[in-house]
Amino acid sequence: MTFVPPESPSRRFAPAAEERTRRSLRIFSLLLAVVLLLVVLMVLVIAQRQNRDATDQDRQRLLQAWEARQETMLTDVRDYAFWGEAWRNLHLTLNTRWAWDEENLGPDLYNEYHYEGVFVVDSAGRTRYAVINGKLTDLPLEAWLGAQSASLLRDARRLQHAALAQNAVIARQPALVVAAPISMGKAARLAEPPGAPSVLVFVNLFTPAKLEVLGKMLDVWALRGAAQADAPQPASLTLGAAGGEAVTLRWQPKMPGTGLLMLLLPILAAVALVTGWITRRVSRHALHHALLSDRRFAMLTLSQQELANSEARFRDLAEAASDWIWETDEQGRLIYLSSRFHRLTGHAIADWMGEHIDRLLTHPSHSLVAWLMRQESNGSSAPLRCQFMSAQGERRIGHLVAKTIWQEGRRAGFRGTVSDITQSMEAEARIQFLSRHDALTGLANRIQLQEYLTRHLELPQPLAILSLDLDQFRPLNDNWGHAAGEQVLNQLAQRLQRGVGAHELAARLGDDEFVLVLQESDAGEIARRCARLLQEVQLPIYTGQQAHYLTASVGIACAPQDASHPEALLRMADIALNEARAAGRNRWVWYASNMASQREHKREMVQRLEQALRNDEFCLHYQPRYQLQSGRLAGAEALIRWQPSDGETIAPDRFIPLAEENGLIVAISDWVLARACRDASGWGADRYVSVNISPVEFRTHDLVQRVAHALESSGLPATRLELEITENVTFDHPQQALEVMQALRALGVRLTVDDFGTGYAALGYLKTFPFNGLKIDRSWIKDFPESQQAASVVAGIIALAHAFALTITAEGIETEAQLDQLKRLSCEEGQGYFLGRPVPLAVFTALLETTSQQVRA
C-alpha cells in the first residue's frame, strides 16, 4: 500500500480563495461599468438641466426687470397725477405754457425718464395734451393704443389716488403703459368741476436699442421683441395685456450644458479605457495575492484581536479627556487624531490623516515641528499657543502640549494634546479693547487719548487738538430716540476715523463729544482739514429711511505753543469749543489766551447771578404801552434790571443769555412773573402787564403751572397778563410748543409774538399757534416812515395782523412822525421813548395816577 501524505492546509484553501477572488473581480467590473454608464447619464441630465436652468434664470431676470420698470413708471405717474398744480393746469384748464414751456410735463420726460409718449385725456375722452418722443404733438392716444385706450381710460377713472399699468404692443414693439386720474393731491380743497377726472398716461416703448441695453445689463443674449403668433421657443417670455396683443420677448439661450457635454464626454471615454486596462492588471495581481492572504489570515486574526484591545483602552482614555489627542511620524505627518477632534473642530478625522501638522496647527513666527525639535534639544516641555481653523472657517486658538516619541533610541514622531482656549482669549481681548476704546463707536477712549498725548508730547512733537461737538444732537436724540442717536454717532465716528491719518487719533469722550489729534503744525493745513471735517459732518446721516442733517462746532488747541500737558491742551480745546458754540456754531475757533479769562469771567458772573437771586438784587422797570387812537395808557412791559449792591445797574442783555445757558433762567423768570403780577394787581381798571418768556422755558414741562401759580399768588386776573414769545420757540419742538401755548390760552393769558419781522414766522405760523397779538420789531420802526422799504413792511405787518384778528403793537416809537403815521395805518398800540421810557414801579404808579386824573377831568 502506498503512503499518501496529508494535504497541506494552504493547498486545500487555494482553489476556494482563487474562485472567490475571480467572482469578486467580475462583480467589481460589472459595478464599475454600471457606474460609468450612470455617470454618462448623469452628465447628460445635468447638461439638459443646466440649459433649462439658464433659460429660466434669464426669464426670471427679464420678468423682474420688467416689473421693476413697471413699479418705477407707476411711481412717476402718481407723482405727476396727484399734484395740485397738475390738477389746476391739466384738468381744470389746459395750460400749455405751464406744461410745456415751463417743462413741468415737457421734453424731460423723454430725455431723462425715456417716456416716448405722454398724454392727458379729458373726461370726454379727448386727448388734450400729447408729447411724442419729446416733441409736442396733436396725435391722440387712440392712434398709439387703438381699442385698448378706451378700457385703459375707463379703468383709470375708477381709481382713487392710485395708478394702473398695462402691457401693450405699439408699432410691433413691446411697451409699458401706465395711467392715473389727475387729482388735487395735497393742495387746498377747491371746488371740483362736474364730470369724470382727466387721465395722465405715460408710455414707455422698448425699442430694439432699449432691449439691447437691457439684455447687456441682465446678461441676456440677443434680446428682442416678437409677435405672439410666432412659433413658440424655449427662450421666450410672454406678458399678458388687457384687451390687446400679448407682449412676447425672445432671446438666444446660453446652452451651458452643451459645452459641458463637449468637455466631459471625451474625458469619460478616456477614463473608461484607462479603468478597463487598470482593472485587468489589478485582477491578475489580486488572483496572485489571494492565496497569500488566506495563509496569513489566521496569524492576522490573532494580531488584530490584540490590537483591538489596545486601541479600545486608548480610545476610552482619549474620550475621557477634555482635549483632543494627536500623533505624528518623525516628519510631522499626522498618523492619529482622537474622536474628540471631530466634535471640537468639525473636521473629519480621515481628511487629515497623512497631512503635515503645520497645515492644521500654525504659529505666527515658526513651524510647529521646528519648535518641537527645539524643545527636544533644550530638554524643556513648555506649552505653546497656536491657531487652527474649524470646519466652519472660524479661527480658533489652541493650547498645545507635546512630547517626542522614541523607539529603539531614535525619534519616531511626536504626540500631544490641544485645548481650545478661544473663548477665554476672546474675552481677554475684549476686556483689553474696552479698556482703551469706546464701547459704542470703537474709537479711542479717554484713557487711550491720555496715553497718546503723553507719549507724543514727550518727544516733543507738534500736535493739533480738535475738540468737536455736534450742534443738534440733543434734539435729535429726544425726537428720534437713543437707538437713532447711537446710529448717528456710529456713522459719524466712521467719518471721523477716515479723516485722520495712520499715526493720528480719533477719540470719543462721551455723548456727542469727540477729540481728534492731528500731527500738524501748519495753521493753513489745520484750517483746511477742519473745513473738510465740517463738510463730512454736514453730509446726511440715515437711520432707516430718515435723513438727519447735523453741523458741528470745533475748538482747536496746538502743542507746544498753547500747552505741553495733555490735560491743559484738552481744557484749552474745550474752551475754544465753547467759543465756537457762542459764535453761532458750525465753525471752528482757535484757542486764544484771553479765552480762559473770559471763561473765568462768565463763571464769576454765574456765581454773582446765583447770589443776586438769593440777595434779591433784581428789580423791574415798566415801559408804558398806549392805545394809539385814544391815547389811553393800556398797560406796561415789565423789564428786569440787575442792581448789584456794589456796582452800577446791569442791563438784561448782559446776563439773560448767560442765565439761559446755565439753567438760571427759570428761577429768574419765576421771580419776574411773581413780581410783575403782584405789581400789576394794584394798577386798577383793566391795565395789563407784559412779561417776556425765554425760549428755554418752553423746553420745560412746568411753564403752565408756574404761570398759574404766579397768577394765583398775586390775585391778578389771567386776562391782564400778557406773555411775549419770540418766533423761534417753535423751531425745535413745534408740537410741544403748541400744547404749552394752548394750555396758557386755557388759563386766559394773552400771547403775543415778540420782535415780529426779525425771524422766520410765516402765515402758517400765525395760523397754527394761538396768538392774541404781535409786536413789530423796533428795527423796522427805526427807519419808518422815511424809508420806503420800512414803510411797506410795517404797513404789510399791520394788514397781516388785522387779517388774523391780532392786536398789533409797534415798539421803538421815538418821533412824532412815526406816531402819526402808525395812527393812520390803524396800528392799535405802541411803546417807545417818545411815549415813555422804562421807569421804576413808583414812577410808573405816579404816571398811572396822572393819566387817571386826566381821564376823569
C-alpha positions in Angstrom: 0.0 0.0 0.0 1.3 3.5 -1.0 1.5 6.2 1.7 -0.2 9.4 0.9 0.9 12.4 2.9 -1.8 14.7 4.3 -2.8 17.7 2.1 -1.3 21.0 3.2 -3.9 23.4 4.5 -2.7 26.1 2.2 -3.2 23.9 -0.8 -6.7 22.8 0.4 -7.9 26.5 0.6 -6.1 27.8 -2.6 -8.9 26.9 -5.1 -11.5 28.4 -2.9 -9.6 31.6 -2.5 -8.9 31.9 -6.2 -12.6 31.3 -7.0 -13.7 33.9 -4.5 -11.3 36.4 -6.0 -12.5 35.8 -9.5 -16.1 36.2 -8.5 -15.3 39.4 -6.7 -13.5 40.8 -9.6 -16.4 40.0 -12.0 -18.8 41.8 -9.7 -16.4 44.7 -9.3 -16.0 45.0 -13.1 -19.8 44.9 -13.6 -20.3 47.5 -10.9 -17.6 49.7 -12.5 -19.3 49.5 -15.9 -22.7 50.4 -14.3 -21.1 53.3 -12.5 -19.5 54.7 -15.7 -22.9 54.3 -17.5 -24.7 56.2 -14.7 -22.0 58.9 -14.8 -22.7 59.4 -18.5 -26.4 59.5 -18.0 -25.9 61.9 -15.1 -23.8 64.2 -17.3 -26.5 64.2 -19.9 -29.2 65.0 -17.4 -27.1 67.7 -15.8 -26.3 69.3 -19.2 -30.0 69.4 -20.1 -30.9 70.8 -16.6 -28.2 73.5 -16.9 -29.6 74.5 -20.3 -33.1 74.7 -18.9 -32.0 76.5 -15.7 -30.0 79.1 -17.7 -33.1 79.8 -19.8 -35.3 80.0 -16.6 -32.8 82.4 -14.9 -32.8 84.7 -18.0 -36.6 84.6 -18.0 -36.8 85.4 -14.2 -34.3 88.3 -14.6 -36.3 89.7 -17.5 -39.6 89.4 -15.6 -38.1 91.1 -12.5 -36.6 93.9 -14.7 -40.0 94.4 -16.4 -41.9 94.5 -13.1 -39.3 96.9 -11.6 -39.7 99.3 -14.6 -43.5 99.0 -14.2 -43.2 100.0 -10.5 -41.0 103.0 -11.4 -43.5 104.2 -14.0 -46.4 103.8 -11.5 -44.4 105.9 -9.0 -43.7 108.6 -11.7 -47.2 108.8 -12.9 -48.6 109.1 -9.4 -46.1 111.9 -8.6 -47.4 113.9 -11.5 -51.1 112.9 -11.4 -51.6 113.5 -7.6 -50.1 117.0 -7.8 -52.3 120.0 -7.2 -50.5 122.1 -9.8 -51.2 119.4 -12.5 -54.8 119.3 -11.5 -55.1 123.1 -11.9 -53.1 123.2 -15.2 -54.1 120.0 -16.9 -57.6 119.2 -15.6 -59.4 122.4 -14.7 -57.8 124.0 -17.8 -55.1 123.2 -20.2 -52.1 125.4 -19.5 -49.6 124.5 -22.3 -47.3 127.2 -21.1 -47.1 125.6 -17.6 -46.8 122.0 -19.0 -44.5 122.5 -22.0 -42.8 125.9 -21.7 -42.0 125.7 -18.0 -41.1 121.9 -18.5 -43.4 120.6 -15.8 -44.6 118.0 -18.3 -42.3 118.6 -21.2 -39.3 117.0 -23.0 -37.5 116.0 -19.8 -39.9 113.0 -19.5 -38.5 111.8 -22.8 -34.8 112.9 -22.4 -34.4 111.8 -18.7 -37.2 109.3 -18.0 -37.3 107.8 -21.5 -41.1 108.1 -21.9 -41.8 108.1 -25.6 -45.5 109.1 -25.0 -47.1 111.4 -22.5 -50.9 112.0 -22.9 -53.6 113.9 -21.0 -57.1 112.8 -21.8 -60.1 114.8 -20.6 -63.4 113.5 -19.2 -64.8 113.3 -22.7 -62.1 111.1 -24.0 -60.3 113.8 -26.0 -56.5 113.9 -26.0 -55.9 117.5 -24.8 -52.1 117.3 -24.5 -49.6 114.9 -26.1 -45.8 114.7 -26.1 -44.3 112.1 -28.5 -40.6 111.4 -28.4 -40.0 114.6 -26.5 -42.0 116.8 -29.0 -45.4 118.5 -28.6 -47.9 117.0 -31.0 -51.7 116.7 -31.6 -51.6 112.9 -32.0 -54.5 111.3 -29.9 -53.9 108.4 -27.5 -56.1 106.1 -29.7 -53.5 106.4 -32.6 -51.0 104.6 -30.3 -53.1 102.2 -28.2 -56.0 101.7 -30.5 -59.1 100.0 -29.0 -57.1 99.3 -25.8 -57.1 103.0 -24.9 -60.9 103.0 -24.1 -60.6 100.3 -21.4 -57.4 101.9 -20.0 -59.1 105.2 -19.5 -62.2 103.6 -18.0 -60.3 101.6 -15.5 -58.0 104.5 -14.6 -61.0 106.8 -13.8 -62.3 104.2 -11.3 -59.2 104.5 -9.2 -58.8 106.6 -6.1 -55.3 108.0 -5.5 -53.8 105.0 -7.4 -52.5 104.1 -10.8 -52.6 101.1 -13.1 -50.2 99.6 -15.6 -50.8 97.5 -18.7 -48.6 95.8 -21.2 -49.0 96.6 -24.9 -47.6 96.2 -28.4 -47.2 99.5 -30.1 -45.8 99.6 -33.7 -44.8 95.9 -33.2 -42.7 97.0 -30.2 -43.2 95.9 -26.6 -44.4 98.7 -24.4 -45.5 99.6 -20.9 -48.5 101.9 -20.4 -49.4 103.5 -17.0 -52.3 105.7 -16.3 -53.7 107.6 -13.3 -56.6 110.0 -12.7 -55.4 113.6 -12.2 -56.4 114.7 -8.7 -55.8 117.7 -6.4 -53.2 115.8 -4.3 -52.4 117.7 -1.0 -53.5 121.1 -2.4 -56.1 123.1 -0.6 -59.6 121.8 -1.4 -61.1 123.7 -4.3 -64.4 123.4 -6.0 -64.2 120.4 -8.2 -66.0 120.6 -11.6 -68.5 118.0 -12.5 -67.6 115.1 -14.7 -65.0 112.4 -14.7 -61.4 113.3 -14.0 -58.8 113.7 -16.6 -56.3 110.9 -17.0 -52.5 111.2 -17.3 -50.9 108.4 -19.4 -47.2 107.6 -19.7 -46.0 105.2 -22.5 -42.5 103.5 -22.5 -41.6 101.8 -25.7 -39.0 99.0 -25.5 -37.3 99.7 -28.8 -34.6 97.4 -30.2 -31.9 99.7 -28.8 -33.5 99.7 -25.3 -33.9 95.9 -25.5 -30.2 95.6 -26.5 -29.2 97.7 -23.5 -31.5 95.7 -21.2 -30.1 92.5 -22.5 -26.5 93.6 -21.8 -27.4 94.8 -18.3 -29.1 91.4 -17.5 -26.6 89.2 -19.4 -29.4 88.0 -21.7 -28.2 87.4 -25.3 -29.8 88.9 -28.4 -32.9 90.1 -26.5 -35.7 91.2 -29.0 -39.4 91.6 -29.2 -41.7 89.2 -31.1 -45.3 88.9 -32.0 -47.4 86.3 -30.2 -48.2 84.5 -33.4 -44.6 83.5 -33.9 -43.6 79.9 -33.3 -43.0 79.2 -29.5 -39.4 79.0 -28.4 -38.0 77.9 -25.1 -36.1 81.2 -24.6 -39.1 83.5 -24.5 -41.2 85.4 -22.1 -44.9 86.2 -22.7 -46.6 89.0 -20.8 -50.3 89.3 -20.8 -52.0 92.5 -22.0 -55.5 93.6 -21.0 -57.7 93.7 -24.2 -54.7 93.7 -26.6 -52.0 91.7 -28.1 -49.7 90.0 -25.6 -46.1 91.1 -25.3 -43.5 88.5 -26.1 -39.8 88.8 -25.6 -37.3 86.4 -27.0 -33.5 85.8 -26.7 -30.7 83.4 -27.6 -30.3 80.7 -24.9 -26.9 80.3 -23.5 -26.8 76.4 -23.5 -24.1 75.9 -20.9 -24.9 72.2 -20.7 -23.9 71.6 -24.3 -20.4 73.0 -23.6 -20.3 70.7 -20.5 -21.0 67.7 -22.7 -18.3 68.6 -25.2 -15.8 68.8 -22.4 -16.8 65.8 -20.3 -17.8 63.0 -22.7 -14.2 62.7 -24.2 -12.8 62.6 -20.7 -15.3 59.9 -19.6 -14.4 57.8 -22.6 -10.7 58.1 -21.8 -11.4 57.3 -18.2 -13.4 54.1 -19.2 -10.5 52.9 -21.3 -7.9 53.5 -18.6 -10.1 52.0 -16.0 -10.6 48.8 -18.1 -6.8 48.4 -18.5 -6.2 49.0 -14.8 -8.9 46.5 -13.8 -7.2 43.9 -16.0 -3.9 44.5 -14.3 -5.4 44.6 -10.8 -7.3 41.3 -11.5 -4.0 39.5 -12.2 -2.3 40.8 -9.1 -5.4 40.1 -7.0 -5.5 36.4 -8.0 -1.8 36.1 -7.2 -2.2 37.5 -3.7 -5.5 35.8 -2.8 -3.8 32.6 -1.7 -1.2 34.5 0.3 -4.0 36.4 2.0 -5.7 33.3 3.1 -2.5 31.8 4.5 -1.9 34.9 6.6 -5.5 35.2 7.8 -5.1 33.1 10.8 -2.0 34.9 12.0 -3.6 38.3 11.4 -6.7 37.4 13.3 -4.8 36.9 16.5 -2.8 40.1 16.0 -5.9 42.2 15.2 -7.6 41.0 18.4 -4.7 42.1 20.5 -4.5 45.4 18.6 -8.3 45.9 19.0 -7.9 45.5 22.8 -5.1 48.0 22.9 -7.0 50.5 20.8 -10.1 50.1 23.0 -8.1 51.0 26.1 -6.5 54.0 24.3 -9.9 55.2 22.9 -11.5 55.1 26.3 -8.7 57.2 27.7 -8.9 59.7 24.8 -12.7 60.0 25.1 -12.4 60.7 28.8 -10.0 63.7 28.2 -11.4 67.2 27.5 -8.8 67.9 24.8 -8.1 66.2 21.5 -5.0 64.0 21.1 -2.8 63.9 18.1 0.3 61.9 17.0 2.7 62.4 14.0 5.5 60.5 12.4 9.1 61.8 12.5 8.4 64.1 9.5 5.4 65.7 11.2 2.7 63.9 9.3 -0.4 63.1 11.3 -1.0 59.4 12.0 -3.6 59.7 14.7 -6.4 62.0 15.9 -8.8 61.2 18.7 -12.5 61.2 18.1 -12.9 64.4 20.1 -11.0 66.2 17.3 -14.1 65.9 15.1 -16.5 67.0 17.8 -14.4 70.0 18.8 -13.3 71.2 15.3 -15.9 69.8 13.0 -13.3 68.3 10.7 -13.5 64.7 9.6 -10.5 62.8 11.0 -9.9 60.9 7.7 -9.4 64.2 5.9 -6.3 65.0 8.0 -4.6 61.6 8.1 -1.2 61.9 6.4 -1.3 65.7 6.3 1.5 67.7 7.9 0.7 69.0 11.3 1.9 72.5 10.3 -1.2 72.6 8.0 -3.5 72.0 10.9 -1.8 74.0 13.7 0.0 77.2 12.9 2.1 79.8 14.8 2.8 83.3 13.6 6.6 83.1 14.0 7.8 79.5 13.4 7.0 76.0 12.3 5.4 73.7 14.9 7.7 70.7 14.0 10.8 73.0 14.3 9.5 74.2 17.7 9.1 70.6 18.8 12.6 69.7 17.8 14.0 72.8 19.7 12.0 71.7 22.8 13.6 68.3 22.5 17.2 69.7 22.2 16.6 72.1 25.1 15.1 69.4 27.3 12.0 71.6 28.1 8.3 70.9 27.8 6.7 74.4 27.8 3.2 74.7 26.3 2.6 76.6 23.0 -0.2 78.8 22.0 -1.2 78.1 18.4 -4.0 78.6 15.9 -6.2 76.3 13.8 -9.3 76.7 11.6 -12.6 74.9 12.4 -14.6 73.3 9.7 -16.9 76.3 9.7 -14.0 78.6 8.8 -13.6 80.1 12.3 -10.1 80.9 13.5 -9.6 79.1 16.9 -6.8 79.4 19.5 -5.3 76.3 21.0 -3.1 75.5 23.9 -0.7 72.7 22.8 1.4 70.4 25.0 3.7 67.8 23.2 6.5 65.3 23.7 8.8 63.3 21.4 8.2 59.6 20.7 11.3 57.4 20.9 11.7 53.9 19.5 14.9 51.9 19.8 16.9 55.1 20.5 15.7 57.2 17.6 12.9 59.7 17.2 9.8 58.1 15.8 7.5 61.1 15.9 5.6 63.4 18.3 2.5 63.1 20.4 0.5 65.6 22.4 -2.9 67.3 23.2 -4.6 70.5 22.2 -7.1 72.6 24.3 -9.5 75.1 22.6 -9.0 78.4 24.6 -10.6 80.6 22.0 -13.5 81.9 24.2 -11.2 82.8 27.1 -8.8 84.6 24.8 -11.6 86.5 23.1 -13.0 87.5 26.5 -9.5 88.7 27.5 -9.1 90.6 24.2 -12.5 92.2 24.6 -11.6 93.4 28.1 -8.4 94.8 26.8 -10.1 96.5 23.9 -12.9 98.0 26.0 -10.3 99.3 28.5 -8.9 101.6 25.8 -11.8 102.1 23.3 -15.3 103.5 23.3 -17.8 100.6 23.5 -20.3 102.2 21.1 -18.1 103.6 18.3 -14.9 101.7 18.7 -12.9 104.9 18.7 -10.2 105.5 21.3 -11.5 106.4 24.8 -10.2 108.9 27.3 -7.5 106.5 28.6 -6.0 105.9 25.2 -6.2 109.6 24.4 -4.2 110.4 27.5 -1.6 107.8 26.7 -1.3 109.0 23.1 -0.9 112.7 24.2 1.6 111.8 26.9 3.7 109.7 24.5 3.8 112.3 21.7 4.2 115.3 23.9 7.3 113.8 25.5 9.2 113.8 22.1 8.1 116.8 21.8 6.0 116.8 18.6 3.7 119.4 17.1 0.1 118.4 17.6 -3.3 120.0 16.9 -6.1 119.0 19.3 -9.6 119.4 17.8 -12.5 119.2 20.3 -15.7 118.5 18.3 -19.3 118.7 19.5 -22.5 118.2 17.4 -24.8 121.2 17.4 -28.2 119.4 17.0 -27.6 116.1 18.6 -29.7 116.6 21.8 -32.9 117.4 19.9 -32.2 114.5 17.5 -31.8 112.2 20.5 -35.0 113.4 22.1 -37.1 113.3 18.9 -35.9 110.1 17.4 -34.8 108.0 20.4 -31.5 106.7 21.7 -31.3 104.0 19.1 -31.3 106.5 16.2 -28.8 108.6 18.2 -26.4 105.7 18.6 -26.6 105.0 14.8 -25.8 108.7 14.1 -22.8 108.5 16.5 -21.5 105.3 14.9 -21.7 106.7 11.3 -20.1 110.0 12.4 -17.3 108.1 14.2 -16.6 106.2 10.9 -16.3 109.6 9.1 -14.0 111.0 11.7 -11.8 107.9 11.6 -11.5 108.3 7.9 -10.4 111.9 8.4 -7.3 111.1 10.5 -4.0 109.6 9.3 -2.5 106.3 10.3 -0.4 107.9 13.1 -3.2 110.3 14.3 -6.0 109.6 16.7 -9.8 110.0 16.9 -11.5 109.6 20.3 -14.9 109.8 21.8 -15.1 111.1 25.4 -18.9 110.8 25.9 -22.3 111.6 24.3 -21.5 113.7 21.2 -18.1 114.9 22.3 -15.2 113.8 20.1 -11.5 114.7 20.1 -9.2 114.5 17.1 -5.4 114.7 17.5 -3.7 115.7 14.2 0.1 115.7 13.7 0.1 119.1 12.0 1.9 122.3 12.7 0.8 124.4 9.7 -2.2 126.6 10.6 -3.4 126.7 7.0 -3.4 122.9 6.7 -5.2 122.6 10.0 -7.9 125.0 8.8 -8.3 123.1 5.5 -8.7 119.8 7.4 -11.3 121.5 9.7 -13.2 122.6 6.7 -13.2 119.1 5.3 -14.2 117.8 8.6 -17.3 120.1 8.9 -18.2 119.1 5.3 -18.2 115.5 6.3 -20.4 116.1 9.3 -22.9 118.1 7.2 -23.5 115.1 4.8 -26.8 113.5 5.6 -26.8 110.6 8.1 -29.5 108.0 7.5 -31.3 105.9 10.2 -33.6 103.7 8.3 -35.4 105.9 5.8 -34.9 109.1 7.8 -32.1 111.5 6.9 -30.6 113.7 9.6 -28.6 116.9 8.8 -26.2 118.0 11.5 -23.5 120.6 12.0 -20.6 120.7 14.4 -18.6 123.2 16.4 -14.8 122.7 16.8 -12.3 124.1 19.2 -8.6 123.9 18.3 -5.6 124.0 20.7 -2.0 123.4 19.5 1.1 122.0 21.2 3.6 123.1 22.2 2.6 126.8 21.7 -0.6 126.6 23.7 0.4 124.0 26.2 2.5 120.8 26.5 0.5 118.9 29.0 -2.5 116.7 28.0 -5.0 118.0 30.5 -4.1 121.6 29.7 -4.4 121.0 26.0 -7.8 119.3 26.3 -9.1 122.1 28.6 -8.0 124.8 26.1 -9.6 123.0 23.2 -12.8 122.7 25.2 -12.6 126.5 25.9 -12.2 127.2 22.2 -15.2 124.8 21.5 -17.4 126.8 23.8 -16.4 130.0 21.9 -17.3 128.3 18.7 -20.8 127.5 20.1 -21.2 131.0 21.3 -20.2 132.5 18.0 -23.0 130.7 16.2 -21.9 127.1 15.8 -21.0 125.2 12.6 -17.5 126.7 12.7 -14.0 126.2 14.2 -12.3 128.5 16.7 -8.6 128.7 17.6 -7.7 128.9 21.3 -6.5 132.3 22.4 -5.0 133.2 25.7 -7.8 135.7 26.6 -10.5 132.9 26.3 -9.6 131.5 29.7 -10.1 134.8 31.4 -13.4 135.3 29.5 -14.5 131.8 30.7 -13.5 132.7 34.2 -15.4 135.9 33.9 -18.5 134.0 32.9 -18.1 131.6 35.7 -17.8 134.5 38.1 -20.9 136.1 36.5 -22.9 132.9 37.0 -21.9 132.8 40.7 -22.9 136.5 41.0 -26.3 135.7 39.4 -26.9 133.0 41.9 -26.0 135.3 44.7 -28.3 138.0 43.2 -31.2 135.7 43.3 -30.5 134.9 47.0 -30.0 138.6 47.9 -32.9 140.0 45.9 -30.8 142.3 43.7 -33.2 142.3 40.8 -35.9 144.9 40.2 -38.4 145.6 37.5 -38.9 148.7 35.4 -42.1 149.3 33.4 -42.3 150.8 30.0 -45.8 152.2 29.3 -47.8 151.0 26.4 -50.5 153.3 24.9 -53.6 152.8 22.8 -52.5 155.0 19.8 -56.0 156.0 18.6 -57.3 157.1 22.1 -54.0 157.9 23.8 -55.1 155.8 26.8 -52.5 154.0 28.9 -53.2 150.3 28.2 -50.5 148.7 30.3 -46.8 148.2 30.5 -44.0 145.9 29.6 -42.0 144.5 32.6 -38.2 144.9 32.0 -35.8 143.3 34.5 -32.8 145.2 35.8 -29.9 143.9 38.0 -28.8 146.3 40.7 -25.7 144.9 42.5 -25.1 146.3 45.9 -21.6 147.3 45.0 -21.9 148.4 41.4 -24.0 150.1 38.6 -27.2 148.6 37.1 -26.6 145.8 34.7 -28.8 145.6 31.6 -30.6 142.3 30.8 -28.8 141.7 27.5 -25.6 141.1 29.6 -26.9 138.4 32.0 -30.1 136.9 30.4 -28.2 134.8 27.7 -25.8 133.6 30.4 -28.8 132.7 32.6 -30.3 130.7 29.7 -27.0 128.9 29.1 -26.6 127.9 32.7 -30.1 127.0 33.7 -30.8 130.0 35.9 -33.4 131.5 33.6 -36.3 129.5 35.1 -35.6 130.9 38.6 -35.3 134.5 37.3 -38.4 134.1 35.2 -40.4 132.9 38.3 -39.2 136.0 40.1 -40.2 138.3 37.3 -43.7 136.6 36.9 -44.4 136.8 40.7 -43.2 140.5 41.0 -44.9 141.7 37.8 -48.2 140.1 38.7 -48.1 141.4 42.2 -47.3 145.0 41.0 -49.9 144.9 38.2 -52.7 143.8 40.6 -52.6 147.3 42.1 -52.9 149.2 38.8 -56.7 149.0 38.7 -59.0 149.0 35.7 -58.1 146.5 33.0 -54.5 147.6 32.5 -52.2 144.6 31.8 -48.6 143.8 32.4 -46.5 142.2 29.6 -43.7 139.7 30.6 -41.1 138.2 28.2 -40.8 134.4 28.2 -37.4 132.8 27.2 -37.5 130.1 24.5 -35.6 127.9 27.0 -38.6 127.8 29.3 -40.7 126.1 26.5 -38.4 123.0 26.9 -39.5 122.5 30.5 -42.7 120.8 31.4 -44.0 123.1 34.1 -44.3 126.5 32.5 -48.1 126.5 32.6 -48.1 125.5 36.3 -45.6 128.3 37.1 -47.7 130.9 35.4 -50.8 129.7 37.1 -49.1 129.8 40.5 -47.9 133.4 39.9 -51.5 134.5 39.0 -53.0 132.7 42.0 -50.5 134.1 44.4 -50.9 137.7 43.2 -54.7 137.6 42.6 -54.1 139.2 39.1 -56.8 138.1 36.6 -55.3 136.0 33.8 -56.7 138.4 31.2 -54.4 141.1 32.5 -51.2 139.1 32.0 -49.5 139.1 28.5 -46.6 136.8 27.7 -44.3 137.9 24.9 -42.9 134.9 23.0 -40.2 135.0 20.2 -40.8 133.2 17.0 -38.0 130.6 17.4 -39.7 128.8 20.3 -41.5 126.6 17.8 -38.4 125.6 15.8 -37.1 122.6 17.8 -40.3 121.1 19.2 -43.3 122.7 17.5 -45.8 120.2 18.8 -44.7 120.6 22.4 -44.7 124.4 22.0 -48.3 124.3 20.6 -49.5 122.2 23.5 -48.0 124.7 26.0 -49.5 127.7 24.2 -52.9 126.1 24.2 -52.7 125.4 27.9 -51.7 129.0 28.6 -54.6 130.3 26.5 -56.9 128.0 28.5 -55.8 129.9 31.6 -56.9 133.1 30.0 -53.4 134.5 29.4 -52.7 136.7 26.4 -49.9 135.5 24.0 -48.0 138.0 21.8 -45.4 137.4 19.1 -42.4 139.5 20.2 -39.9 141.1 17.7 -42.1 140.1 14.7 -40.3 140.5 11.4 -36.8 139.5 12.5 -37.3 135.7 12.4 -38.9 133.2 10.1 -42.6 133.5 11.1 -45.0 132.9 8.2 -48.7 132.7 7.6 -48.8 129.1 8.7 -47.0 130.1 11.9 -49.7 132.7 12.8 -52.5 130.4 11.7 -51.3 127.4 13.7 -50.3 128.9 17.0 -52.9 130.6 19.3 -51.5 134.2 19.5 -53.6 137.2 20.6 -51.3 139.8 19.1 -47.9 140.6 17.6 -45.3 143.4 18.1 -43.5 145.0 15.2 -39.7 144.9 15.9 -38.0 148.2 16.6 -35.6 147.6 13.7 -38.4 148.4 11.2 -39.8 151.3 13.2 -36.3 152.9 13.3 -36.4 154.0 9.6 -40.1 154.4 9.5 -41.7 156.3 7.8 -38.8 157.8 5.9 -37.6 154.5 4.4 -40.0 153.3 1.7 -39.0 149.7 2.4 -39.6 150.1 6.2 -43.0 151.8 5.5 -44.1 148.9 3.2 -43.0 146.3 5.7 -44.8 148.0 8.6 -47.9 148.5 6.6 -47.8 144.9 5.5 -47.4 143.6 9.0 -50.3 145.7 10.3 -52.5 144.4 7.4 -51.4 140.9 8.2 -52.3 141.3 11.9 -55.7 142.7 11.1 -56.3 139.8 8.7 -55.7 137.4 11.6 -57.6 139.5 14.1 -54.5 140.1 16.2 -53.7 143.1 18.3 -50.8 145.0 16.7 -48.2 146.8 18.8 -45.4 148.9 17.5 -42.3 149.2 19.7 -39.4 151.7 19.5 -41.6 154.8 18.7 -39.2 157.7 19.0 -40.7 160.5 16.9 -44.0 162.2 16.4 -43.9 161.4 12.7 -43.7 157.7 13.5 -46.6 158.0 15.9 -48.8 159.9 13.4 -48.1 157.5 10.5 -48.8 154.5 12.7 -52.2 156.1 13.7 -53.0 156.5 10.0 -52.2 152.8 9.4 -54.6 151.9 12.2 -51.9 150.5 14.5 -53.6 149.8 17.8 -50.9 150.0 20.5 -47.4 151.4 20.8 -44.5 152.0 23.1 -41.1 153.7 22.8 -39.0 156.6 24.2 -41.3 159.1 22.6 -44.2 157.8 24.6 -42.4 156.9 27.7 -39.1 155.3 28.9 -38.9 152.3 31.3 -39.3 153.6 34.8 -39.3 152.1 38.3 -42.6 151.0 39.8 -43.0 154.2 41.9 -42.6 156.4 38.9 -45.0 154.3 36.8 -47.6 154.3 39.6 -47.4 158.1 39.7 -47.9 158.1 35.9 -51.0 156.0 36.3 -52.4 158.5 38.8 -51.7 161.4 36.4 -53.3 159.7 33.4 -56.3 158.6 35.5 -56.9 162.2 36.7 -56.6 163.4 33.1 -59.2 160.9 32.0 -61.5 161.9 34.9 -61.0 165.6 34.1 
